[in-house]
Amino acid sequence: VQLQACGGGLVQAGGSMRLSCAASGRTLSSYGMGWFRQAPGKEREFVAAISRSGGRTDYADSVKGRFTISRDNAKDILYLQTNSLKPEDTAVYSCAAARTISTAPLIRSPSRYDYWGQGTQVTVSS
C-alpha cells in the first residue's frame, strides 16, 4: 500500500488543522493505522492509532482530548483532526499502516508499522 499525507501548514496557537492520509494500492481496511510526528532534533513519537474498523483508538497523553484520529475505509482515507494546537505540536506528521488482524492491540511502536507516508509539516506559531 502507498500512503500520501497532506493537510499540513502554518497555524496560530489555539487553531485547528485536519490532516489526511490517502491510501492506494490496497484497501485501507486491511491495516491498523497510526499517526506519528517528528520535530527537529527529536525522535519520532507516537501520536494516535486506530483499529482496522475504526472502533478502537489510542492517543499519546500529549494530544489526548485535542486530537482525533478517524478513518473512512470506503474512501481509503485516514484523518487526524488537530485542535487547540500548541507550538510544541510543530513537527512533520506521518501516517503509517500495519498489517494486523482486526482484533489486534493498537500499536504505538513505529518499528511495528510496515508502510509509511512521506509526512506533512505542521507549524504552530505562538
For each residue, the residues with C-beta under 8 A, 3 or more apart:
1: 23 24 25 26 28 30 31 97 115
2: 23 24 25 115
3: 21 22 23 95 96 97 115 116 117 118
4: 21 22 23 24 117 118
5: 8 19 20 21 93 94 95 117 118 119 120
6: 19 20 21 22 120
7: 17 18 19 20 120
8: 5 17 19 92 93 120 121 122 123
9: 17 121 122 123
10: 123 125
11: 15 16 17 85 122 123 124 125
12: 15 124 125
13: 85 86 87 124 125 126
14: 84 85
15: 11 12 85 124
16: 11 81 82 83 84 85
17: 7 8 9 11 82 85 122
18: 7 79 80 81 82
19: 5 6 7 8 35 79 80 82 93 95 120 122
20: 5 6 7 77 78 79
21: 3 4 5 6 33 35 77 78 79 80 95 117
22: 3 4 6 76 77
23: 1 2 3 4 26 27 28 31 76 77 78 97
24: 1 2 4 76
25: 1 2
26: 1 23 30
27: 23 30 73 76
28: 1 23 31 33 71 73 76 77 78 97
29: 52 53 73
30: 1 26 27 52 99
31: 1 23 28 52 97 98 99 100 114 115
32: 49 50 51 52 97 98 100 104 106 107
33: 21 28 49 50 69 71 78 95 96 97 98
34: 46 47 48 49 50 95 96 97 98 106 107 108 110 113
35: 19 21 47 48 49 69 78 80 93 94 95 96
36: 44 45 46 47 93 94 95 96 110
37: 44 45 47 89 91 92 93 94 122
38: 42 43 44 45 91 92 94 119
39: 42 90 91 92
40:
41:
42: 38 39 45 91
43: 38
44: 36 37 38 94 110
45: 36 37 38 42 60
46: 34 36 49 60 108 109 110
47: 34 35 36 37 59 60 63 67 69 80 93
48: 34 35 57 58 59 60 63 67 68 69 80
49: 32 33 34 35 46 57 58 69 106 107 108
50: 32 33 34 54 56 57 58 69 70 71 78 106
51: 32 54 55 56 57 102 104 106
52: 29 30 31 32 100 102
53: 29 56 73 102
54: 50 51 57 70 71 73
55: 51
56: 50 51 53 106
57: 48 49 50 51 54 68 69 106
58: 48 49 50 106 108
59: 47 48 63 64 67 69
60: 45 46 47 48 63 64 108
61: 64
62: 88
63: 47 48 59 60 66 67 82 89
64: 59 60 61 67
65:
66: 63 82 83 84 85
67: 47 48 59 63 64 80 81 82 83
68: 48 57 79 80 81 83
69: 33 35 47 48 49 50 57 59 78 79 80 81
70: 50 54 78 79 81
71: 28 33 50 54 77 78 79
72: 75 76 77 79
73: 27 28 29 53 54 76
74:
75: 72
76: 22 23 24 27 28 72 73
77: 20 21 22 23 28 71 72
78: 20 21 23 28 33 35 50 69 70 71 95
79: 18 19 20 21 68 69 70 71 72
80: 18 19 21 35 47 48 67 68 69 93 95
81: 16 18 67 68 69 70
82: 16 17 18 19 63 66 67 85 89 122
83: 16 66 67 68
84: 14 16 66
85: 11 13 14 15 16 17 66 82 89 122 124
86: 13 89 124
87: 13 90 124 125 126
88: 62 124
89: 37 63 82 85 86 122 124
90: 39 87 122 123 124
91: 37 38 39 42 121 122
92: 8 37 38 39 119 120 121 122
93: 5 8 19 35 36 37 47 80 119 120 121 122
94: 5 35 36 37 38 44 116 117 118 119 120
95: 3 5 19 21 33 34 35 36 78 80 116 117
96: 3 33 34 35 36 110 113 114 115 116 117
97: 1 3 23 28 31 32 33 34 113 114 115 116
98: 31 32 33 34 107 112 113 114
99: 30 31 114
100: 31 32 52 104 107
101: 104
102: 51 52 53
103:
104: 32 51 100 101 107
105:
106: 32 34 49 50 51 56 57 58
107: 32 34 49 98 100 104 112 113
108: 34 46 49 58 60
109: 46 112 113
110: 34 36 44 46 96 113
111:
112: 98 107 109
113: 34 96 97 98 107 109 110 116
114: 31 96 97 98 99
115: 1 2 3 31 96 97
116: 3 94 95 96 97 113
117: 3 4 5 21 94 95 96
118: 3 4 5 94
119: 5 38 92 93 94
120: 5 6 7 8 19 92 93 94
121: 8 9 91 92 93
122: 8 9 11 17 19 37 82 85 89 90 91 92 93
123: 8 9 10 11 90
124: 11 12 13 15 85 86 87 88 89 90
125: 10 11 12 13 87
126: 13 87
